[in-house]
Amino acid sequence: PAAEKPAKKAAKAADGVKDDVALIGGIGPVLKKKLAGAGITTLSQIAAMSADELAKLDADLDLGGRSDTEEWIEQAKELLAGKPPRAKVDQKAAKGE
């Protein structure tokens, strides 16, 4: 399993998909820093969360329900599936431009 992770990351990099939580609509530099402080640094981590886990994280970080309102889990899954970010401003960042 450990050998699979670098291969997946390489494949994502080859496809031009950044695994960056800031690509999720509503996550700017301040929230990204809060999430990193809680150990959440990748889209994969958010996509793997249950609604209850994300609600707990939201409450722990005092996010005011943003994670649910802005559909973080759904957005993370979409991004990992290769869809462009919902916010146009993030579309260039997703391609590394």
GURO-133608 format. One record per atom (N, C-alpha, C): residue in one letter; atom name; y, z, x. Coordinates in steps of 0.001 Angstrom, whole numbers. Example, Ala and Ser with C-alpha at 12.3 -4.5 7.8 and 13.67 -1.06 7.14 Angstrom:
BEGIN
<site "a"; "N"; <-5690; 7800; 13190>>;
<site "a"; "CA"; <-4500; 7800; 12300>>;
<site "a"; "C"; <-3300; 7800; 13200>>;
<site "s"; "N"; <-2250; 7080; 12850>>;
<site "s"; "CA"; <-1060; 7140; 13670>>;
<site "s"; "C"; <30; 7870; 12900>>;
***
This chain:
BEGIN
<site "p"; "N"; <-1208; 0; 809>>;
<site "p"; "CA"; <0; 0; 0>>;
<site "p"; "C"; <1276; 0; 855>>;
<site "a"; "N"; <1274; 712; 1958>>;
<site "a"; "CA"; <2464; 762; 2804>>;
<site "a"; "C"; <2771; -610; 3386>>;
<site "a"; "N"; <1743; -1384; 3672>>;
<site "a"; "CA"; <1939; -2724; 4225>>;
<site "a"; "C"; <2503; -3677; 3177>>;
<site "e"; "N"; <2256; -3397; 1882>>;
<site "e"; "CA"; <2747; -4258; 820>>;
<site "e"; "C"; <4251; -4146; 637>>;
<site "k"; "N"; <4811; -2958; 850>>;
<site "k"; "CA"; <6231; -2743; 612>>;
<site "k"; "C"; <7110; -3639; 1474>>;
<site "p"; "N"; <6907; -3734; 2798>>;
<site "p"; "CA"; <7749; -4632; 3583>>;
<site "p"; "C"; <7600; -6094; 3147>>;
<site "a"; "N"; <6398; -6489; 2748>>;
<site "a"; "CA"; <6182; -7862; 2303>>;
<site "a"; "C"; <6983; -8130; 1036>>;
<site "k"; "N"; <7020; -7170; 115>>;
<site "k"; "CA"; <7796; -7337; -1107>>;
<site "k"; "C"; <9278; -7426; -785>>;
<site "k"; "N"; <9748; -6582; 117>>;
<site "k"; "CA"; <11160; -6616; 491>>;
<site "k"; "C"; <11496; -7952; 1135>>;
<site "a"; "N"; <10627; -8466; 1968>>;
<site "a"; "CA"; <10873; -9750; 2617>>;
<site "a"; "C"; <10924; -10860; 1578>>;
<site "a"; "N"; <10037; -10792; 586>>;
<site "a"; "CA"; <10028; -11811; -461>>;
<site "a"; "C"; <11319; -11753; -1265>>;
<site "k"; "N"; <11783; -10574; -1569>>;
<site "k"; "CA"; <13027; -10449; -2312>>;
<site "k"; "C"; <14190; -10975; -1501>>;
<site "a"; "N"; <14201; -10671; -226>>;
<site "a"; "CA"; <15281; -11151; 626>>;
<site "a"; "C"; <15253; -12671; 699>>;
<site "a"; "N"; <14055; -13247; 746>>;
<site "a"; "CA"; <13926; -14697; 809>>;
<site "a"; "C"; <14426; -15347; -472>>;
<site "d"; "N"; <14256; -14672; -1599>>;
<site "d"; "CA"; <14729; -15193; -2881>>;
<site "d"; "C"; <16228; -14963; -3067>>;
<site "g"; "N"; <16841; -14212; -2171>>;
<site "g"; "CA"; <18261; -13933; -2269>>;
<site "g"; "C"; <18609; -12803; -3216>>;
<site "v"; "N"; <17643; -11972; -3585>>;
<site "v"; "CA"; <17892; -10867; -4501>>;
<site "v"; "C"; <18121; -9592; -3701>>;
<site "k"; "N"; <19278; -8982; -3891>>;
<site "k"; "CA"; <19568; -7714; -3239>>;
<site "k"; "C"; <19046; -6574; -4110>>;
<site "d"; "N"; <18412; -5605; -3493>>;
<site "d"; "CA"; <17924; -4434; -4220>>;
<site "d"; "C"; <18983; -3343; -4095>>;
<site "d"; "N"; <20093; -3527; -4809>>;
<site "d"; "CA"; <21260; -2665; -4704>>;
<site "d"; "C"; <21628; -2148; -6090>>;
<site "v"; "N"; <21630; -840; -6268>>;
<site "v"; "CA"; <21937; -259; -7577>>;
<site "v"; "C"; <23328; -628; -8072>>;
<site "a"; "N"; <24230; -980; -7173>>;
<site "a"; "CA"; <25599; -1336; -7567>>;
<site "a"; "C"; <25651; -2651; -8340>>;
<site "l"; "N"; <24557; -3393; -8378>>;
<site "l"; "CA"; <24511; -4631; -9157>>;
<site "l"; "C"; <24341; -4359; -10652>>;
<site "i"; "N"; <23999; -3123; -10988>>;
<site "i"; "CA"; <23871; -2731; -12389>>;
<site "i"; "C"; <25283; -2508; -12937>>;
<site "g"; "N"; <25561; -3117; -14075>>;
<site "g"; "CA"; <26865; -2955; -14707>>;
<site "g"; "C"; <27189; -1490; -14926>>;
<site "g"; "N"; <28375; -1096; -14520>>;
<site "g"; "CA"; <28808; 289; -14696>>;
<site "g"; "C"; <28585; 1173; -13490>>;
<site "i"; "N"; <27871; 679; -12484>>;
<site "i"; "CA"; <27665; 1479; -11271>>;
<site "i"; "C"; <28601; 947; -10192>>;
<site "g"; "N"; <29637; 1706; -9941>>;
<site "g"; "CA"; <30584; 1374; -8884>>;
<site "g"; "C"; <30327; 2257; -7679>>;
<site "p"; "N"; <31251; 2250; -6731>>;
<site "p"; "CA"; <31064; 3024; -5499>>;
<site "p"; "C"; <30862; 4526; -5717>>;
<site "v"; "N"; <31576; 5104; -6675>>;
<site "v"; "CA"; <31459; 6547; -6913>>;
<site "v"; "C"; <30080; 6891; -7468>>;
<site "l"; "N"; <29632; 6142; -8484>>;
<site "l"; "CA"; <28309; 6415; -9061>>;
<site "l"; "C"; <27197; 6082; -8072>>;
<site "k"; "N"; <27390; 5034; -7285>>;
<site "k"; "CA"; <26388; 4679; -6284>>;
<site "k"; "C"; <26204; 5832; -5302>>;
<site "k"; "N"; <27305; 6460; -4920>>;
<site "k"; "CA"; <27246; 7596; -3998>>;
<site "k"; "C"; <26551; 8793; -4650>>;
<site "k"; "N"; <26852; 9045; -5926>>;
<site "k"; "CA"; <26185; 10135; -6655>>;
<site "k"; "C"; <24681; 9887; -6722>>;
<site "l"; "N"; <24310; 8646; -7048>>;
<site "l"; "CA"; <22890; 8302; -7144>>;
<site "l"; "C"; <22204; 8451; -5785>>;
<site "a"; "N"; <22865; 7999; -4729>>;
<site "a"; "CA"; <22289; 8126; -3381>>;
<site "a"; "C"; <22082; 9592; -3033>>;
<site "g"; "N"; <23011; 10437; -3434>>;
<site "g"; "CA"; <22872; 11875; -3203>>;
<site "g"; "C"; <21657; 12459; -3906>>;
<site "a"; "N"; <21260; 11812; -5006>>;
<site "a"; "CA"; <20074; 12245; -5762>>;
<site "a"; "C"; <18825; 11507; -5294>>;
<site "g"; "N"; <18966; 10660; -4255>>;
<site "g"; "CA"; <17809; 9951; -3712>>;
<site "g"; "C"; <17523; 8619; -4387>>;
<site "i"; "N"; <18420; 8154; -5251>>;
<site "i"; "CA"; <18228; 6882; -5952>>;
<site "i"; "C"; <19072; 5826; -5250>>;
<site "t"; "N"; <18406; 4903; -4552>>;
<site "t"; "CA"; <19131; 3899; -3775>>;
<site "t"; "C"; <18704; 2465; -4078>>;
<site "t"; "N"; <17667; 2284; -4889>>;
<site "t"; "CA"; <17179; 925; -5150>>;
<site "t"; "C"; <17003; 670; -6647>>;
<site "l"; "N"; <17064; -600; -6989>>;
<site "l"; "CA"; <16807; -1009; -8364>>;
<site "l"; "C"; <15382; -641; -8776>>;
<site "s"; "N"; <14465; -753; -7830>>;
<site "s"; "CA"; <13056; -450; -8101>>;
<site "s"; "C"; <12885; 970; -8621>>;
<site "q"; "N"; <13642; 1906; -8043>>;
<site "q"; "CA"; <13537; 3297; -8473>>;
<site "q"; "C"; <14014; 3461; -9913>>;
<site "i"; "N"; <15100; 2800; -10252>>;
<site "i"; "CA"; <15623; 2910; -11615>>;
<site "i"; "C"; <14688; 2207; -12594>>;
<site "a"; "N"; <14194; 1036; -12228>>;
<site "a"; "CA"; <13292; 286; -13105>>;
<site "a"; "C"; <12011; 1065; -13395>>;
<site "a"; "N"; <11581; 1884; -12453>>;
<site "a"; "CA"; <10336; 2639; -12617>>;
<site "a"; "C"; <10517; 3928; -13421>>;
<site "m"; "N"; <11751; 4292; -13726>>;
<site "m"; "CA"; <12008; 5548; -14453>>;
<site "m"; "C"; <11674; 5409; -15934>>;
<site "s"; "N"; <11264; 6520; -16506>>;
<site "s"; "CA"; <11112; 6576; -17958>>;
<site "s"; "C"; <12489; 6900; -18540>>;
<site "a"; "N"; <12636; 6712; -19825>>;
<site "a"; "CA"; <13905; 7030; -20482>>;
<site "a"; "C"; <14237; 8513; -20314>>;
<site "d"; "N"; <13223; 9374; -20373>>;
<site "d"; "CA"; <13439; 10814; -20211>>;
<site "d"; "C"; <13887; 11157; -18794>>;
<site "e"; "N"; <13280; 10513; -17799>>;
<site "e"; "CA"; <13670; 10757; -16407>>;
<site "e"; "C"; <15116; 10328; -16163>>;
<site "l"; "N"; <15479; 9188; -16726>>;
<site "l"; "CA"; <16844; 8701; -16550>>;
<site "l"; "C"; <17836; 9595; -17294>>;
<site "a"; "N"; <17456; 10083; -18459>>;
<site "a"; "CA"; <18327; 10992; -19213>>;
<site "a"; "C"; <18552; 12286; -18436>>;
<site "k"; "N"; <17498; 12789; -17782>>;
<site "k"; "CA"; <17629; 13996; -16973>>;
<site "k"; "C"; <18550; 13737; -15785>>;
<site "l"; "N"; <18387; 12598; -15131>>;
<site "l"; "CA"; <19250; 12241; -14003>>;
<site "l"; "C"; <20694; 12134; -14473>>;
<site "d"; "N"; <20887; 11504; -15618>>;
<site "d"; "CA"; <22221; 11351; -16194>>;
<site "d"; "C"; <22859; 12723; -16413>>;
<site "a"; "N"; <22093; 13652; -16991>>;
<site "a"; "CA"; <22608; 15002; -17243>>;
<site "a"; "C"; <22863; 15748; -15933>>;
<site "d"; "N"; <21929; 15642; -14983>>;
<site "d"; "CA"; <22079; 16336; -13697>>;
<site "d"; "C"; <23316; 15875; -12942>>;
<site "l"; "N"; <23623; 14579; -13035>>;
<site "l"; "CA"; <24766; 14021; -12299>>;
<site "l"; "C"; <26036; 13968; -13152>>;
<site "d"; "N"; <25943; 14479; -14383>>;
<site "d"; "CA"; <27082; 14509; -15297>>;
<site "d"; "C"; <27686; 13116; -15491>>;
<site "l"; "N"; <26825; 12163; -15886>>;
<site "l"; "CA"; <27244; 10778; -16049>>;
<site "l"; "C"; <27707; 10451; -17475>>;
<site "g"; "N"; <27615; 11416; -18363>>;
<site "g"; "CA"; <28118; 11229; -19715>>;
<site "g"; "C"; <27372; 10201; -20554>>;
<site "g"; "N"; <26098; 10011; -20300>>;
<site "g"; "CA"; <25296; 9082; -21091>>;
<site "g"; "C"; <25413; 7627; -20664>>;
<site "r"; "N"; <26098; 7371; -19562>>;
<site "r"; "CA"; <26294; 5996; -19099>>;
<site "r"; "C"; <24998; 5245; -18855>>;
<site "s"; "N"; <24016; 5935; -18311>>;
<site "s"; "CA"; <22765; 5258; -17957>>;
<site "s"; "C"; <22089; 4656; -19177>>;
<site "d"; "N"; <22198; 5330; -20305>>;
<site "d"; "CA"; <21593; 4825; -21542>>;
<site "d"; "C"; <22494; 3780; -22190>>;
<site "t"; "N"; <23780; 4070; -22282>>;
<site "t"; "CA"; <24732; 3162; -22904>>;
<site "t"; "C"; <24743; 1801; -22219>>;
<site "e"; "N"; <24673; 1816; -20902>>;
<site "e"; "CA"; <24746; 568; -20144>>;
<site "e"; "C"; <23366; 7; -19792>>;
<site "e"; "N"; <22328; 609; -20342>>;
<site "e"; "CA"; <20958; 107; -20213>>;
<site "e"; "C"; <20531; -113; -18756>>;
<site "w"; "N"; <20653; 918; -17955>>;
<site "w"; "CA"; <20334; 805; -16533>>;
<site "w"; "C"; <18909; 366; -16272>>;
<site "i"; "N"; <17951; 920; -17007>>;
<site "i"; "CA"; <16544; 566; -16768>>;
<site "i"; "C"; <16334; -921; -17067>>;
<site "e"; "N"; <16855; -1378; -18187>>;
<site "e"; "CA"; <16703; -2780; -18562>>;
<site "e"; "C"; <17393; -3691; -17551>>;
<site "q"; "N"; <18607; -3309; -17132>>;
<site "q"; "CA"; <19326; -4122; -16154>>;
<site "q"; "C"; <18572; -4189; -14831>>;
<site "a"; "N"; <18032; -3054; -14391>>;
<site "a"; "CA"; <17284; -3033; -13126>>;
<site "a"; "C"; <16071; -3958; -13211>>;
<site "k"; "N"; <15363; -3905; -14324>>;
<site "k"; "CA"; <14187; -4780; -14500>>;
<site "k"; "C"; <14593; -6249; -14519>>;
<site "e"; "N"; <15703; -6555; -15176>>;
<site "e"; "CA"; <16188; -7936; -15220>>;
<site "e"; "C"; <16530; -8430; -13813>>;
<site "l"; "N"; <17231; -7604; -13059>>;
<site "l"; "CA"; <17627; -7989; -11704>>;
<site "l"; "C"; <16406; -8203; -10813>>;
<site "l"; "N"; <15426; -7323; -10934>>;
<site "l"; "CA"; <14213; -7457; -10132>>;
<site "l"; "C"; <13405; -8692; -10531>>;
<site "a"; "N"; <13567; -9116; -11780>>;
<site "a"; "CA"; <12876; -10311; -12261>>;
<site "a"; "C"; <13614; -11589; -11870>>;
<site "g"; "N"; <14760; -11428; -11197>>;
<site "g"; "CA"; <15485; -12592; -10719>>;
<site "g"; "C"; <16641; -13047; -11586>>;
<site "k"; "N"; <16914; -12320; -12658>>;
<site "k"; "CA"; <18056; -12679; -13495>>;
<site "k"; "C"; <19346; -12271; -12784>>;
<site "p"; "N"; <20429; -12991; -13032>>;
<site "p"; "CA"; <21701; -12615; -12394>>;
<site "p"; "C"; <22245; -11331; -13017>>;
<site "p"; "N"; <23094; -10624; -12275>>;
<site "p"; "CA"; <23721; -9430; -12845>>;
<site "p"; "C"; <24497; -9779; -14104>>;
<site "r"; "N"; <24599; -8824; -15007>>;
<site "r"; "CA"; <25318; -9065; -16262>>;
<site "r"; "C"; <26813; -9262; -16009>>;
<site "a"; "N"; <27372; -8523; -15053>>;
<site "a"; "CA"; <28795; -8649; -14750>>;
<site "a"; "C"; <29002; -9800; -13775>>;
<site "k"; "N"; <29879; -10711; -14131>>;
<site "k"; "CA"; <30122; -11875; -13283>>;
<site "k"; "C"; <30589; -11472; -11896>>;
<site "v"; "N"; <31348; -10391; -11810>>;
<site "v"; "CA"; <31858; -9954; -10514>>;
<site "v"; "C"; <30711; -9590; -9560>>;
<site "d"; "N"; <29571; -9171; -10117>>;
<site "d"; "CA"; <28429; -8777; -9293>>;
<site "d"; "C"; <27530; -9959; -8929>>;
<site "q"; "N"; <27712; -11103; -9538>>;
<site "q"; "CA"; <26824; -12234; -9292>>;
<site "q"; "C"; <26929; -12745; -7856>>;
<site "k"; "N"; <28121; -12787; -7290>>;
<site "k"; "CA"; <28275; -13200; -5886>>;
<site "k"; "C"; <27651; -12166; -4961>>;
<site "a"; "N"; <27844; -10891; -5269>>;
<site "a"; "CA"; <27276; -9832; -4437>>;
<site "a"; "C"; <25756; -9892; -4430>>;
<site "a"; "N"; <25169; -10274; -5553>>;
<site "a"; "CA"; <23710; -10372; -5645>>;
<site "a"; "C"; <23165; -11430; -4713>>;
<site "k"; "N"; <23952; -12469; -4489>>;
<site "k"; "CA"; <23522; -13554; -3607>>;
<site "k"; "C"; <23911; -13290; -2157>>;
<site "g"; "N"; <24599; -12179; -1930>>;
<site "g"; "CA"; <24993; -11842; -566>>;
<site "g"; "C"; <26233; -12582; -111>>;
<site "e"; "N"; <27008; -13093; -1055>>;
<site "e"; "CA"; <28230; -13842; -715>>;
<site "e"; "C"; <29388; -12908; -489>>;
***
